[in-house]
Amino acid sequence: MASPAARAAPVESLEIASRNGVHVFQVEIVNTEEGRERGLMYRKTLPEGTGMLFDFKTAQQVSFWMRNTLVPLDMLFIRADGSIATIHANAKPLDETPIPSQAPVRYVLEIIGGSASSMGIAVGDKVTLPPSVK
């Protein structure tokens, strides 16, 4: 199996405006079926301020799980207009229970578990997406 660095997706900046200010993340952009299936599997760490942005190209109901994912994650389900539709906080590592978007979304942002709460990121906050995914 390739190392995470060898299979990393392109990295771009993304901003989230919350009640506590603007938070900048360096995110890997994933827009292929293969990339979405692999996601953050097998990674032992996810540094603060980083994450993975999944682009589904069109708004749709999506569901994620934590199979082979070793770190807790916050999943931010984002509408096509950049607003956060739902947040699933602290998804449990290795849990295969489906985590649904609960609404049609175009994007999902995975960040280290607990980050959304500690940064004051909430449903309805706006995400400024990288130019390559707009």
C-alpha positions as a LaTeX table, in Angstrom:
\begin{tabular}{lrrr}
\hline
Residue & $x$ (\AA) & $y$ (\AA) & $z$ (\AA) \\
\hline
Met1 & 0.00 & 0.00 & 0.00 \\
Ala2 & 1.28 & 3.47 & $-0.85$ \\
Ser3 & 2.19 & 5.78 & 1.97 \\
Pro4 & $-0.21$ & 8.69 & 2.69 \\
Ala5 & 2.32 & 11.17 & 1.31 \\
Ala6 & 2.65 & 9.20 & $-1.93$ \\
Arg7 & $-1.09$ & 9.18 & $-2.53$ \\
Ala8 & $-1.99$ & 12.65 & $-1.25$ \\
Ala9 & $-4.42$ & 14.76 & $-3.26$ \\
Pro10 & $-3.75$ & 18.40 & $-4.25$ \\
Val11 & $-3.75$ & 20.76 & $-1.23$ \\
Glu12 & $-5.52$ & 24.13 & $-1.21$ \\
Ser13 & $-6.73$ & 26.66 & 1.37 \\
Leu14 & $-10.32$ & 26.78 & 2.59 \\
Glu15 & $-11.86$ & 29.28 & 5.05 \\
Ile16 & $-14.78$ & 28.92 & 7.44 \\
Ala17 & $-16.36$ & 32.05 & 8.93 \\
Ser18 & $-17.70$ & 31.25 & 12.42 \\
Arg19 & $-18.83$ & 33.30 & 15.39 \\
Asn20 & $-15.22$ & 33.15 & 16.63 \\
Gly21 & $-13.68$ & 34.48 & 13.42 \\
Val22 & $-12.32$ & 33.05 & 10.20 \\
His23 & $-10.58$ & 29.68 & 10.36 \\
Val24 & $-8.20$ & 28.63 & 7.58 \\
Phe25 & $-7.57$ & 24.99 & 6.74 \\
Gln26 & $-5.15$ & 23.40 & 4.31 \\
Val27 & $-7.24$ & 20.68 & 2.68 \\
Glu28 & $-6.64$ & 17.85 & 0.26 \\
Ile29 & $-9.18$ & 18.02 & $-2.56$ \\
Val30 & $-10.81$ & 14.70 & $-3.44$ \\
Asn31 & $-13.15$ & 14.54 & $-6.43$ \\
Thr32 & $-12.85$ & 10.96 & $-7.71$ \\
Glu33 & $-14.71$ & 7.84 & $-6.66$ \\
Glu34 & $-11.43$ & 6.12 & $-5.76$ \\
Gly35 & $-10.33$ & 9.09 & $-3.64$ \\
Arg36 & $-13.69$ & 9.24 & $-1.86$ \\
Glu37 & $-13.52$ & 5.53 & $-1.06$ \\
Arg38 & $-10.02$ & 5.85 & 0.42 \\
Gly39 & $-10.41$ & 9.21 & 2.16 \\
Leu40 & $-8.32$ & 9.45 & 5.32 \\
Met41 & $-8.06$ & 5.68 & 5.84 \\
Tyr42 & $-4.92$ & 4.34 & 7.51 \\
Arg43 & $-3.55$ & 7.73 & 8.52 \\
Lys44 & $-2.31$ & 7.76 & 12.08 \\
Thr45 & $-2.48$ & 11.54 & 12.50 \\
Leu46 & $-4.24$ & 14.56 & 11.05 \\
Pro47 & $-2.54$ & 17.82 & 12.01 \\
Glu48 & $-4.59$ & 20.75 & 13.33 \\
Gly49 & $-5.59$ & 23.11 & 10.56 \\
Thr50 & $-5.63$ & 20.41 & 7.90 \\
Gly51 & $-8.33$ & 18.21 & 6.44 \\
Met52 & $-9.85$ & 16.59 & 3.38 \\
Leu53 & $-12.55$ & 18.13 & 1.19 \\
Phe54 & $-14.72$ & 15.74 & $-0.81$ \\
Asp55 & $-16.37$ & 17.27 & $-3.89$ \\
Phe56 & $-19.34$ & 15.28 & $-5.24$ \\
Lys57 & $-19.82$ & 17.75 & $-8.16$ \\
Thr58 & $-23.60$ & 17.95 & $-7.58$ \\
Ala59 & $-25.79$ & 18.22 & $-4.49$ \\
Gln60 & $-26.88$ & 14.81 & $-3.21$ \\
Gln61 & $-27.52$ & 12.78 & $-0.07$ \\
Val62 & $-24.22$ & 11.21 & 1.00 \\
Ser63 & $-23.13$ & 8.88 & 3.76 \\
Phe64 & $-19.69$ & 8.29 & 5.27 \\
Trp65 & $-18.22$ & 5.77 & 7.68 \\
Met66 & $-14.97$ & 5.37 & 9.58 \\
Arg67 & $-13.79$ & 2.00 & 8.24 \\
Asn68 & $-9.99$ & 1.84 & 8.55 \\
Thr69 & $-9.91$ & 5.46 & 9.74 \\
Leu70 & $-7.64$ & 5.69 & 12.78 \\
Val71 & $-8.29$ & 9.23 & 14.06 \\
Pro72 & $-11.55$ & 10.81 & 15.27 \\
Leu73 & $-13.01$ & 13.23 & 12.74 \\
Asp74 & $-15.53$ & 16.03 & 12.55 \\
Met75 & $-17.52$ & 15.77 & 9.31 \\
Leu76 & $-18.94$ & 19.02 & 7.98 \\
Phe77 & $-21.61$ & 18.46 & 5.33 \\
Ile78 & $-21.65$ & 21.52 & 3.05 \\
Arg79 & $-24.30$ & 22.68 & 0.59 \\
Ala80 & $-23.41$ & 23.81 & $-2.94$ \\
Asp81 & $-23.68$ & 27.46 & $-1.77$ \\
Gly82 & $-20.95$ & 26.88 & 0.85 \\
Ser83 & $-23.22$ & 26.88 & 3.91 \\
Ile84 & $-22.79$ & 24.09 & 6.46 \\
Ala85 & $-25.91$ & 21.89 & 6.44 \\
Thr86 & $-24.96$ & 19.47 & 9.24 \\
Ile87 & $-21.98$ & 18.56 & 11.41 \\
His88 & $-21.16$ & 15.13 & 12.78 \\
Ala89 & $-18.71$ & 15.68 & 15.63 \\
Asn90 & $-16.04$ & 13.22 & 16.74 \\
Ala91 & $-16.80$ & 10.31 & 14.45 \\
Lys92 & $-15.42$ & 7.23 & 16.19 \\
Pro93 & $-12.33$ & 5.62 & 14.61 \\
Leu94 & $-12.93$ & 2.26 & 12.90 \\
Asp95 & $-16.73$ & 2.50 & 13.31 \\
Glu96 & $-18.62$ & 1.25 & 10.26 \\
Thr97 & $-21.94$ & 2.83 & 11.22 \\
Pro98 & $-23.13$ & 5.04 & 8.33 \\
Ile99 & $-23.03$ & 8.80 & 8.97 \\
Pro100 & $-25.60$ & 10.43 & 6.66 \\
Ser101 & $-25.54$ & 14.02 & 5.47 \\
Gln102 & $-29.23$ & 14.47 & 6.46 \\
Ala103 & $-29.63$ & 16.89 & 3.51 \\
Pro104 & $-28.42$ & 17.15 & $-0.08$ \\
Val105 & $-24.82$ & 18.42 & $-0.02$ \\
Arg106 & $-22.10$ & 18.92 & $-2.59$ \\
Tyr107 & $-19.10$ & 18.82 & $-0.26$ \\
Val108 & $-17.93$ & 17.08 & 2.89 \\
Leu109 & $-15.03$ & 18.43 & 4.92 \\
Glu110 & $-13.25$ & 16.11 & 7.35 \\
Ile111 & $-11.14$ & 17.74 & 10.06 \\
Ile112 & $-9.68$ & 16.48 & 13.31 \\
Gly113 & $-12.36$ & 15.51 & 15.83 \\
Gly114 & $-13.38$ & 18.29 & 18.22 \\
Ser115 & $-12.14$ & 21.11 & 15.97 \\
Ala116 & $-15.59$ & 22.38 & 14.95 \\
Ser117 & $-16.70$ & 22.78 & 18.57 \\
Ser118 & $-13.43$ & 24.31 & 19.79 \\
Met119 & $-13.46$ & 26.84 & 16.92 \\
Gly120 & $-17.15$ & 27.67 & 17.28 \\
Ile121 & $-17.98$ & 26.30 & 13.83 \\
Ala122 & $-21.73$ & 25.67 & 13.56 \\
Val123 & $-24.51$ & 24.74 & 11.15 \\
Gly124 & $-25.21$ & 27.70 & 8.86 \\
Asp125 & $-21.62$ & 29.00 & 8.89 \\
Lys126 & $-20.18$ & 29.84 & 5.48 \\
Val127 & $-17.27$ & 28.02 & 3.88 \\
Thr128 & $-15.19$ & 29.84 & 1.28 \\
Leu129 & $-14.21$ & 27.01 & $-1.03$ \\
Pro130 & $-10.99$ & 26.77 & $-3.02$ \\
Pro131 & $-11.29$ & 28.12 & $-6.60$ \\
Ser132 & $-10.66$ & 24.67 & $-8.08$ \\
Val133 & $-13.94$ & 23.26 & $-6.69$ \\
Lys134 & $-16.36$ & 26.09 & $-7.34$ \\
\hline
\end{tabular}
